Amino acid sequence: MSDNGEPIKVLLIEDDLVSAKLVQALLAAAKDRLFTVAWVQTLKAALECLDAESFGVVVLDLNLPDSSGLATFTRLIEAVPDAAIVLMTHLDDEETALKAVQGGAQDYLIKGAMDAHGIVRSLRYAYERRRARAESERIKEEFLHHVSHELRSPLTAVYQAVQLIASGVGGDARPELKRLCAIASRNAEHLRAMVEDLLEATRAETGKLIVEPRRMDASLLAAEVAAEKRLAANERGVSLVCEGVPGAAAFADPVRVRQVLMNFVDNALKFTPSGGTVRVDCLPAPEPGALMLAVTDSGPGLPPEDARRIFDRLYQASGVKPASSERKGLGLGLYICREIVIRSGGRIWVETEQGKGASFRFTVPAFSFAGLAGSAGIAAAPRLSAAFVELYPAAHGLAESSSRTVRLECAAQLRRAAREGEALLPEMAPPRVEGVLVMVSTGEAKALQERLAAQLSGVRVLERNRLKAKVEVEELSAGSDGVVAALEAAVERRMLARVEAARKAGVIA
């Protein structure tokens, strides 16, 4: 039974009539009417059904009329990541089922070998495992909130109070008092950094670590990070230089890329002795379609065992010591960097030789409009309707976290409501003028505009921030350069208009 004592709702996705009838009969024979079954025959119908209501367990045949193999499971788990999924497969396809279990499925059943006891046991266990996982994530969420409120707020107050004492607000601070305040400030800042690492690690473990890719200038961001850290480098007597490819367009989250680079540079400065050098580079990646960002130091390097495990959770290198008197952290910083890079579609590694420094490197996808359009399945369309959804004005005044939440929740709503022949392109706005989503469709423009406006009219995140989304649609035809080129030109016009509006509003110079 489910949590409320009702039968567990099962969605059966199976196009073979005989197999479907067998599963329904076996579940109907279960004691105490444990299950109620809804049956669909295609993945498209299943996704529509899951969007309309929730199910305790999903029983999935991997080979359907509109999808086959592991891709079927992948598309389903992307649409409903929290679903308890039990696969049905043939004996000769057991390896694929095992891969799906490794990717998040709860269990699998072999067609032709199913019996009432086995299928009831599998579905009940899948349901209970999902419930246990949900409870575990709820506890982690509570922990996250508790740490955020009970540790960060007092830490901020302590840090600010110490700074005020050192500045002489409560009376002239003697040199010895200033020295003690500096020690307290450094330790408060160190503790704050550890708390932030704990929060980020918990987000990564619970799937709450958000990566929001967009077009960004990776070389400019690397130069900005180097400029911000140059004073800290000078204080340590370390030379900090930056080299890169001008205008290196990447498709990544600039906030997260900055976070990774900052961590790499902080570590490099911590272990590089006075007189040494730290270099921040933005270069073409070894593989096509990617850019590489690297932070290289002239420090002691890493022993082979440390280099192999340096990105593991809670691992701290034992073969090297900081060049200064700084204390080590929790061993979470590089683990968080790895999680960010993986979620960004890149890879992360270290190249090092003991006694000859280390180079921490990661890749991010290079920006390619044609690639984004191709992945959305629109490259071959003869004509398109392009809907430009403006979520908030250029001078919106929202905090970064609030504007990010608006974009993510509205994008999720549009993806869920997308129909066949429609796709939401990832955001391509330049920094500080974001807030425009682009939905492309092979359907009629006016109908698309009316439907999107209706879908967004009741989105709670817009209501909370007193915003009303504006939807404008253009019809595009494939000219001599193709429909992708026409779409790229339309997006570029909109982005330039957005930049100009932000400039007039004083948001950017």
Backbone torsions as a table, in degrees:
resi	resn	phi	psi	omega
1	MET	NA	156.0	178.2
2	SER	-80.1	-178.9	-177.0
3	ASP	-58.1	-35.3	-176.8
4	ASN	-92.8	11.7	178.8
5	GLY	84.2	-1.7	178.4
6	GLU	-85.9	160.1	175.3
7	PRO	-58.8	149.8	178.9
8	ILE	-74.1	127.6	179.8
9	LYS	-81.3	126.6	-178.3
10	VAL	-116.9	131.4	172.4
11	LEU	-102.7	116.6	179.3
12	LEU	-99.1	119.4	-179.9
13	ILE	-111.6	99.7	-172.8
14	GLU	-155.4	126.2	-178.3
15	ASP	-92.4	-13.2	179.5
16	ASP	-86.3	120.3	-174.6
17	LEU	-61.5	-43.3	-177.0
18	VAL	-62.7	-47.7	-179.8
19	SER	-63.0	-41.2	-179.5
20	ALA	-63.0	-44.8	179.8
21	LYS	-64.2	-35.9	179.1
22	LEU	-65.0	-47.1	179.7
23	VAL	-61.1	-45.3	-179.8
24	GLN	-61.3	-40.5	179.9
25	ALA	-66.7	-42.3	180.0
26	LEU	-64.1	-40.1	-180.0
27	LEU	-73.4	-33.9	178.4
28	ALA	-66.2	-26.6	-178.9
29	ALA	-82.5	-5.4	-178.7
30	ALA	-65.3	146.6	-179.8
31	LYS	-64.1	148.6	173.0
32	ASP	61.5	21.7	178.4
33	ARG	46.9	62.3	-176.0
34	LEU	-68.5	-26.6	-170.2
35	PHE	-131.4	149.1	162.8
36	THR	-120.4	140.4	-170.3
37	VAL	-120.5	130.1	168.0
38	ALA	-109.4	137.4	-172.6
39	TRP	-120.7	129.5	172.6
40	VAL	-130.9	161.5	-172.2
41	GLN	-114.4	-5.8	-180.0
42	THR	-133.3	159.1	177.4
43	LEU	-66.8	-38.6	179.2
44	LYS	-59.0	-46.0	178.9
45	ALA	-64.6	-36.2	179.3
46	ALA	-64.9	-43.6	-179.4
47	LEU	-64.7	-38.5	176.4
48	GLU	-64.3	-40.6	179.6
49	CYS	-65.3	-43.3	180.0
50	LEU	-68.7	-27.6	176.8
51	ASP	-72.7	-29.2	-176.2
52	ALA	-85.2	-33.3	-178.0
53	GLU	-151.1	167.3	-178.5
54	SER	-103.1	150.7	-179.2
55	PHE	-129.4	146.9	178.6
56	GLY	-72.1	-37.8	-179.1
57	VAL	-142.5	145.0	173.8
58	VAL	-116.0	124.2	175.6
59	VAL	-102.7	118.9	-167.9
60	LEU	-122.1	125.6	167.4
61	ASP	-86.0	128.3	-175.4
62	LEU	-70.2	-23.5	-176.4
63	ASN	-111.3	106.1	-176.1
64	LEU	-122.4	167.3	-179.7
65	PRO	-59.4	-33.0	-176.6
66	ASP	-109.1	10.3	177.3
67	SER	-169.6	149.9	-178.4
68	SER	-146.0	153.1	174.9
69	GLY	72.0	-157.4	-176.5
70	LEU	-61.8	-26.9	179.2
71	ALA	-60.4	-30.8	178.3
72	THR	-62.0	-49.2	178.2
73	PHE	-63.2	-42.9	-178.2
74	THR	-59.8	-45.4	179.5
75	ARG	-64.1	-36.7	-179.9
76	LEU	-70.5	-45.2	-177.0
77	ILE	-68.8	-29.4	175.2
78	GLU	-68.2	-35.8	-179.2
79	ALA	-76.5	-38.2	-179.1
80	VAL	-133.1	78.0	-173.1
81	PRO	-63.4	-20.9	-177.6
82	ASP	-95.5	5.5	-175.2
83	ALA	-71.6	146.5	170.8
84	ALA	-90.1	108.8	-172.4
85	ILE	-111.6	127.1	172.9
86	VAL	-114.2	126.0	-176.2
87	LEU	-91.8	150.9	168.5
88	MET	-116.9	129.2	-176.0
89	THR	-147.1	162.2	175.6
90	HIS	-82.2	160.9	-177.2
91	LEU	-59.1	-35.0	-178.3
92	ASP	-79.6	-1.1	-179.7
93	ASP	-117.7	23.6	-175.9
94	GLU	-65.8	-32.2	-179.6
95	GLU	-62.9	-41.0	177.2
96	THR	-62.3	-41.7	179.1
97	ALA	-62.0	-39.3	178.5
98	LEU	-63.8	-38.7	177.1
99	LYS	-62.9	-39.2	178.9
100	ALA	-66.4	-38.3	176.7
101	VAL	-62.8	-40.4	176.4
102	GLN	-64.2	-27.0	179.8
103	GLY	-89.4	-0.1	174.7
104	GLY	131.9	-8.3	175.7
105	ALA	-68.0	149.9	-176.7
106	GLN	-82.4	-35.6	-174.9
107	ASP	-166.8	174.1	173.8
108	TYR	-144.2	152.9	-179.5
109	LEU	-121.0	142.3	178.5
110	ILE	-93.0	121.6	177.2
111	LYS	-61.5	140.8	-179.2
112	GLY	88.9	-11.3	179.8
113	ALA	-125.2	18.3	-178.1
114	MET	-87.0	139.8	171.0
115	ASP	-133.5	170.5	-174.3
116	ALA	-60.4	-46.0	-178.8
117	HIS	-62.9	-44.5	-176.5
118	GLY	-64.8	-44.2	-176.8
119	ILE	-73.0	-37.6	177.1
120	VAL	-64.1	-44.8	178.7
121	ARG	-60.2	-44.9	-177.8
122	SER	-62.5	-44.7	-177.7
123	LEU	-70.0	-39.0	178.9
124	ARG	-66.3	-42.2	178.7
125	TYR	-64.5	-40.9	178.7
126	ALA	-61.1	-43.5	179.5
127	TYR	-62.9	-46.1	-178.2
128	GLU	-68.2	-36.0	177.2
129	ARG	-64.8	-40.7	177.6
130	ARG	-64.5	-41.0	179.8
131	ARG	-64.2	-41.4	178.5
132	ALA	-64.4	-39.2	178.4
133	ARG	-64.5	-41.7	179.0
134	ALA	-62.8	-38.9	178.4
135	GLU	-67.1	-40.1	177.8
136	SER	-61.9	-42.5	179.6
137	GLU	-68.8	-32.6	176.9
138	ARG	-63.8	-42.1	179.0
139	ILE	-64.5	-40.3	178.4
140	LYS	-65.5	-37.6	177.5
141	GLU	-62.6	-42.2	178.2
142	GLU	-63.5	-40.1	177.1
143	PHE	-62.0	-43.3	179.6
144	LEU	-58.8	-46.0	179.7
145	HIS	-65.3	-41.2	-178.1
146	HIS	-63.5	-47.2	179.1
147	VAL	-61.1	-44.2	-178.2
148	SER	-59.0	-45.4	-174.7
149	HIS	-82.0	-45.9	-171.0
150	GLU	-81.5	-18.7	-179.8
151	LEU	-111.1	-46.6	-174.6
152	ARG	-65.3	-44.8	-176.1
153	SER	-62.8	-50.2	176.8
154	PRO	-62.3	-36.6	178.8
155	LEU	-60.8	-42.9	178.6
156	THR	-61.6	-42.1	179.5
157	ALA	-63.8	-43.0	178.7
158	VAL	-62.2	-46.3	-178.3
159	TYR	-60.5	-46.0	-178.7
160	GLN	-65.5	-39.4	179.4
161	ALA	-63.4	-43.0	179.2
162	VAL	-63.8	-40.3	178.2
163	GLN	-62.5	-40.3	179.3
164	LEU	-65.7	-40.7	178.2
165	ILE	-62.0	-45.8	-178.6
166	ALA	-64.2	-30.5	-178.9
167	SER	-80.3	-6.7	177.0
168	GLY	89.7	15.2	179.9
169	VAL	-61.1	-38.1	-179.3
170	GLY	-91.6	14.5	-176.4
171	GLY	126.3	162.0	-178.6
172	ASP	-57.6	129.8	-179.8
173	ALA	-92.9	121.1	177.9
174	ARG	-67.5	157.5	-179.7
175	PRO	-53.8	-39.8	-179.2
176	GLU	-66.5	-37.7	178.5
177	LEU	-66.8	-40.3	177.9
178	LYS	-62.9	-37.8	178.8
179	ARG	-64.8	-41.8	178.8
180	LEU	-66.7	-38.0	177.8
181	CYS	-64.2	-38.6	178.7
182	ALA	-63.9	-39.9	177.2
183	ILE	-63.1	-45.2	-179.9
184	ALA	-63.1	-40.5	-179.7
185	SER	-64.1	-44.4	180.0
186	ARG	-61.4	-41.9	-179.0
187	ASN	-71.7	-35.6	176.1
188	ALA	-64.8	-40.8	178.4
189	GLU	-66.7	-38.0	178.1
190	HIS	-64.2	-43.2	178.9
191	LEU	-66.3	-39.3	177.7
192	ARG	-60.7	-41.8	179.3
193	ALA	-63.6	-39.8	178.8
194	MET	-66.3	-38.6	177.2
195	VAL	-62.8	-43.7	179.0
196	GLU	-62.0	-39.7	177.8
197	ASP	-63.8	-40.5	177.3
198	LEU	-61.0	-43.6	179.7
199	LEU	-63.5	-44.9	-179.0
200	GLU	-66.7	-39.8	178.7
201	ALA	-64.4	-39.1	177.9
202	THR	-65.9	-39.6	176.7
203	ARG	-61.5	-41.8	-180.0
204	ALA	-62.9	-42.2	-177.9
205	GLU	-68.6	-31.5	-177.5
206	THR	-97.1	8.4	179.2
207	GLY	74.3	16.3	-177.4
208	LYS	-99.0	3.8	179.1
209	LEU	-77.5	107.9	-172.0
210	ILE	-89.7	129.5	172.8
211	VAL	-122.0	118.9	-174.9
212	GLU	-117.2	89.4	-175.6
213	PRO	-70.8	149.0	174.4
214	ARG	-159.0	172.3	177.6
215	ARG	-68.3	130.8	-179.8
216	MET	-146.9	154.7	177.0
217	ASP	-92.0	100.2	-175.4
218	ALA	-64.8	-37.0	-179.3
219	SER	-66.2	-42.3	178.6
220	LEU	-63.9	-41.7	-179.9
221	LEU	-64.2	-40.7	177.6
222	ALA	-61.1	-41.1	179.1
223	ALA	-65.2	-37.7	179.0
224	GLU	-65.4	-42.9	178.5
225	VAL	-62.0	-44.0	178.9
226	ALA	-61.7	-41.3	179.9
227	ALA	-64.7	-40.2	-179.2
228	GLU	-66.9	-31.1	-176.1
229	LYS	-95.8	-1.0	-175.1
230	ARG	-65.9	-37.6	179.0
231	LEU	-63.0	-44.2	178.0
232	ALA	-62.1	-37.5	178.4
233	ALA	-65.7	-43.4	179.4
234	ASN	-60.8	-39.1	179.9
235	GLU	-63.9	-27.2	179.5
236	ARG	-93.9	-2.1	-178.0
237	GLY	72.7	28.0	-178.6
238	VAL	-109.6	136.5	176.9
239	SER	-83.8	127.1	-179.8
240	LEU	-117.5	117.4	-177.5
241	VAL	-123.7	160.1	-179.5
242	CYS	-136.2	132.6	176.7
243	GLU	-131.2	145.8	179.8
244	GLY	-170.9	173.5	177.5
245	VAL	-91.6	114.5	-178.3
246	PRO	-58.2	138.7	176.9
247	GLY	66.7	33.8	179.8
248	ALA	-77.1	99.4	-175.5
249	ALA	-81.1	119.7	178.0
250	ALA	-114.9	161.4	174.1
251	PHE	-116.5	90.8	-173.9
252	ALA	-155.6	174.1	178.8
253	ASP	-87.2	111.0	-176.5
254	PRO	-62.2	-32.2	178.2
255	VAL	-65.5	-43.4	-178.2
256	ARG	-74.5	-37.3	177.1
257	VAL	-62.8	-41.9	177.0
258	ARG	-60.7	-41.5	-179.6
259	GLN	-60.2	-43.6	179.5
260	VAL	-65.6	-46.9	-179.8
261	LEU	-61.9	-41.9	178.8
262	MET	-59.7	-43.0	179.5
263	ASN	-63.2	-44.9	179.1
264	PHE	-60.8	-45.3	-177.9
265	VAL	-67.2	-41.9	178.1
266	ASP	-58.3	-45.0	178.9
267	ASN	-64.5	-41.8	-179.7
268	ALA	-62.2	-42.9	179.0
269	LEU	-66.7	-34.7	-178.4
270	LYS	-65.4	-34.4	-173.5
271	PHE	-106.1	-2.3	179.8
272	THR	-93.2	124.7	-178.3
273	PRO	-71.7	161.9	177.8
274	SER	-56.5	136.5	-176.5
275	GLY	93.4	-8.0	-179.8
276	GLY	-85.1	-174.9	-175.9
277	THR	-134.1	140.1	171.0
278	VAL	-122.4	132.2	-177.5
279	ARG	-123.6	133.6	175.9
280	VAL	-109.1	122.3	-176.0
281	ASP	-122.3	147.8	168.5
282	CYS	-126.0	115.1	-170.8
283	LEU	-137.9	164.0	170.6
284	PRO	-61.0	141.1	-179.2
285	ALA	-79.2	159.8	176.5
286	PRO	-59.9	-31.6	-180.0
287	GLU	-98.3	151.4	179.9
288	PRO	-68.6	153.9	176.7
289	GLY	75.9	19.9	-178.2
290	ALA	-145.5	159.9	173.3
291	LEU	-117.6	151.9	-179.9
292	MET	-117.6	133.0	173.1
293	LEU	-113.4	134.7	-174.4
294	ALA	-140.3	144.4	172.7
295	VAL	-122.9	116.3	-174.2
296	THR	-117.0	135.3	-179.3
297	ASP	-125.9	166.8	178.1
298	SER	-107.7	32.0	-179.7
299	GLY	-80.2	-157.4	-173.0
300	PRO	-78.0	-9.1	-176.8
301	GLY	74.2	-175.9	-176.8
302	LEU	-125.4	140.3	170.8
303	PRO	-64.4	156.8	-176.9
304	PRO	-54.3	-41.6	-178.6
305	GLU	-64.9	-41.6	177.7
306	ASP	-65.7	-41.5	-179.5
307	ALA	-62.7	-34.9	-178.2
308	ARG	-71.0	-32.5	-172.5
309	ARG	-112.6	7.5	-169.1
310	ILE	-62.7	-25.6	-179.1
311	PHE	-95.2	4.7	178.9
312	ASP	-73.2	151.5	179.5
313	ARG	-64.7	130.3	177.3
314	LEU	67.9	10.5	179.7
315	TYR	-84.1	134.6	176.6
316	GLN	-123.7	128.9	-179.0
317	ALA	-62.1	128.4	-178.4
318	SER	-99.7	-14.4	-174.8
319	GLY	-89.0	-1.2	179.5
320	VAL	-136.5	156.0	177.7
321	LYS	-126.2	148.0	178.4
322	PRO	-58.5	145.9	179.7
323	ALA	-69.5	-30.4	178.9
324	SER	-101.5	-169.4	-178.6
325	SER	-88.2	11.0	-178.4
326	GLU	-63.4	145.6	178.1
327	ARG	-87.1	155.5	177.3
328	LYS	-74.8	160.7	178.3
329	GLY	-90.6	-150.1	-177.7
330	LEU	-92.6	-4.4	-175.4
331	GLY	80.3	27.9	-178.7
332	LEU	-111.0	-20.8	-173.6
333	GLY	-57.5	-51.6	-178.1
334	LEU	-72.9	-29.3	173.8
335	TYR	-62.9	-43.4	178.2
336	ILE	-64.3	-40.8	176.8
337	CYS	-58.0	-44.3	179.4
338	ARG	-60.7	-43.6	-179.2
339	GLU	-63.9	-39.5	179.1
340	ILE	-63.9	-47.2	-177.2
341	VAL	-65.0	-42.3	178.7
342	ILE	-61.5	-44.4	179.2
343	ARG	-68.0	-18.0	178.6
344	SER	-89.2	-2.6	-179.3
345	GLY	83.0	21.5	179.4
346	GLY	-116.2	-169.5	175.4
347	ARG	-133.6	158.2	-174.5
348	ILE	-135.5	140.5	-179.3
349	TRP	-160.6	172.4	176.6
350	VAL	-129.2	137.5	172.7
351	GLU	-113.6	121.4	-173.1
352	THR	-153.5	155.7	173.6
353	GLU	-141.1	126.7	-174.5
354	GLN	-56.3	127.8	-179.0
355	GLY	88.4	-5.0	-176.4
356	LYS	-129.0	25.3	174.9
357	GLY	85.8	179.3	-178.7
358	ALA	-143.3	150.6	177.0
359	SER	-128.3	108.0	177.6
360	PHE	-89.6	126.1	-170.5
361	ARG	-132.5	150.2	171.6
362	PHE	-152.1	157.0	179.9
363	THR	-112.8	153.9	172.0
364	VAL	-133.5	151.5	178.9
365	PRO	-62.3	137.5	172.8
366	ALA	-74.1	147.9	-179.2
367	PHE	-75.5	129.7	176.8
368	SER	-144.3	110.4	179.8
369	PHE	-61.3	-43.6	-179.8
370	ALA	-61.2	-37.9	178.7
371	GLY	-65.8	-42.1	178.6
372	LEU	-64.9	-42.9	179.4
373	ALA	-65.9	-38.9	179.1
374	GLY	-65.1	-40.3	179.6
375	SER	-67.3	-24.5	177.2
376	ALA	-81.6	-4.7	176.0
377	GLY	76.5	28.5	-175.9
378	ILE	-116.7	-0.8	-172.5
379	ALA	-60.8	-30.9	-175.1
380	ALA	-97.2	3.9	-177.2
381	ALA	-70.6	138.7	178.9
382	PRO	-76.1	-25.2	178.3
383	ARG	-153.2	155.6	-178.3
384	LEU	-142.3	155.2	163.4
385	SER	-107.2	127.1	-179.6
386	ALA	-112.8	115.8	179.7
387	ALA	-97.3	123.4	177.8
388	PHE	-102.8	112.8	-175.5
389	VAL	-104.2	107.5	179.6
390	GLU	-92.0	112.7	-172.8
391	LEU	-81.5	-33.8	178.5
392	TYR	-154.1	156.4	-178.4
393	PRO	-68.0	164.3	-177.8
394	ALA	-58.0	-42.8	179.7
395	ALA	-95.8	60.5	-172.7
396	HIS	-77.1	-28.8	177.5
397	GLY	75.8	8.3	178.6
398	LEU	-77.8	149.2	171.9
399	ALA	-66.1	156.9	-177.1
400	GLU	-58.1	-42.3	-179.4
401	SER	-64.7	-36.4	-179.7
402	SER	-69.8	-44.5	180.0
403	SER	-65.5	-34.9	177.6
404	ARG	-64.2	-43.0	179.0
405	THR	-63.7	-41.2	178.1
406	VAL	-58.8	-48.4	-178.5
407	ARG	-62.3	-45.6	-176.3
408	LEU	-65.9	-45.3	-177.2
409	GLU	-69.6	-38.9	178.4
410	CYS	-69.0	-39.1	177.6
411	ALA	-63.3	-41.2	178.4
412	ALA	-62.5	-40.1	178.5
413	GLN	-62.9	-43.7	-179.6
414	LEU	-67.2	-37.6	178.3
415	ARG	-65.5	-43.1	-179.5
416	ARG	-62.6	-35.8	-175.5
417	ALA	-90.2	-1.5	-178.0
418	ALA	-64.1	141.7	179.2
419	ARG	-104.3	178.0	178.6
420	GLU	-61.9	133.7	-177.7
421	GLY	86.9	8.7	179.2
422	GLU	-122.2	149.5	178.2
423	ALA	-152.7	144.3	175.4
424	LEU	-97.9	118.0	178.4
425	LEU	-74.7	143.4	174.5
426	PRO	-60.8	150.2	-175.1
427	GLU	-63.6	137.0	-176.1
428	MET	-122.1	15.7	-177.0
429	ALA	-71.7	148.5	173.3
430	PRO	-70.9	165.1	-178.1
431	PRO	-56.5	145.3	174.3
432	ARG	70.3	2.3	174.9
433	VAL	-129.5	25.9	-178.5
434	GLU	-72.8	177.9	178.4
435	GLY	115.5	12.4	177.1
436	VAL	-119.4	120.4	176.3
437	LEU	-102.6	145.5	-177.7
438	VAL	-119.9	116.2	175.5
439	MET	-107.0	126.0	178.4
440	VAL	-108.0	145.8	-175.3
441	SER	-149.5	148.5	173.5
442	THR	-88.8	2.2	-179.0
443	GLY	-87.1	-172.3	-176.1
444	GLU	-79.0	139.6	-169.6
445	ALA	-65.0	-47.6	-175.3
446	LYS	-63.3	-43.0	179.3
447	ALA	-62.6	-38.9	178.8
448	LEU	-63.4	-44.6	-179.3
449	GLN	-61.7	-46.0	-179.0
450	GLU	-64.0	-41.4	-178.1
451	ARG	-68.1	-43.8	179.9
452	LEU	-64.8	-40.3	178.6
453	ALA	-61.9	-40.7	179.1
454	ALA	-67.2	-40.6	-178.9
455	GLN	-65.0	-36.2	-176.7
456	LEU	-86.7	-12.6	-175.5
457	SER	-64.6	-28.1	-177.8
458	GLY	-107.9	13.3	-179.4
459	VAL	-70.8	123.2	-171.6
460	ARG	-64.1	-34.6	-177.4
461	VAL	-64.7	-31.2	175.9
462	LEU	-71.3	-42.0	179.0
463	GLU	-63.4	-41.5	-179.6
464	ARG	-60.6	-36.3	-177.9
465	ASN	-98.2	11.0	177.3
466	ARG	55.3	48.5	-179.3
467	LEU	-117.3	153.2	174.1
468	LYS	-132.4	117.4	-177.3
469	ALA	-67.6	141.1	176.9
470	LYS	-108.6	127.8	-176.8
471	VAL	-116.5	122.4	174.7
472	GLU	-126.5	139.8	-174.5
473	VAL	-123.8	136.5	173.7
474	GLU	-116.5	142.9	172.8
475	GLU	-95.9	129.6	-176.1
476	LEU	-121.5	137.7	176.6
477	SER	-118.9	149.8	-179.8
478	ALA	-72.7	112.4	175.6
479	GLY	-88.9	-153.1	-178.9
480	SER	-65.2	-27.4	-178.7
481	ASP	-94.1	-4.6	178.0
482	GLY	97.6	165.1	-175.8
483	VAL	-69.7	-30.0	178.8
484	VAL	-63.7	-42.4	178.3
485	ALA	-64.0	-39.5	178.3
486	ALA	-64.4	-40.3	178.6
487	LEU	-67.4	-41.7	178.9
488	GLU	-60.6	-42.7	179.2
489	ALA	-63.8	-39.8	179.5
490	ALA	-66.0	-42.4	178.0
491	VAL	-63.8	-42.2	-179.6
492	GLU	-61.7	-41.0	177.6
493	ARG	-60.6	-44.4	-179.4
494	ARG	-64.6	-40.8	-179.6
495	MET	-66.7	-39.4	177.5
496	LEU	-64.3	-38.8	177.6
497	ALA	-65.0	-37.8	178.8
498	ARG	-65.7	-42.1	177.8
499	VAL	-62.1	-43.7	-179.8
500	GLU	-63.7	-40.2	178.0
501	ALA	-63.8	-39.2	179.0
502	ALA	-67.8	-35.3	178.8
503	ARG	-67.2	-43.2	179.3
504	LYS	-65.9	-32.0	-179.9
505	ALA	-81.3	-2.7	179.7
506	GLY	79.4	12.5	-179.8
507	VAL	-72.5	-38.9	177.0
508	ILE	-128.3	159.3	-177.9
509	ALA	-78.8	NA	NA
